[in-house]
Amino acid sequence: SGKTTLKTALLLRGAGSRETLLQLRRSMIETIELRWTEADLQEWVDTDLAHKSGFFSSCPRTEGLTGKRWLRLSASDVSRVFGHPDTFTSDEVVAQMTAVLHFLTSDPDDVAVH
């Protein structure tokens, strides 16, 4: 329903937005690293990124990929794993994943809050 997203957006516009952003990143990293199984990653990719059931499974290098392993992927790794089959959907998934990984793993000063 988007309430969590709206709440987060409002928090990021407030006076403590930098600290809120850092807390959000830490929480997201911890959840992905410690809790996301291959099935969780598959659900996120298929539902939220590809909007296509079975996309994750169609990528030949995803077997055994957990959240912890996904967080360690470089942009070229993401492209190699999720860029096949080579479709517009895979291009979009790679672009979105790369943006999320950049947000989670970059220097906090490199991530702008508007």
Summary of the structure (lengths in Angstrom):
residues: 114
radius of gyration: 14.9
end to end distance: 22.8
largest distance: 45.3
contacts: 288
relative contact order: 0.13
helix: 71%
strand: 0%
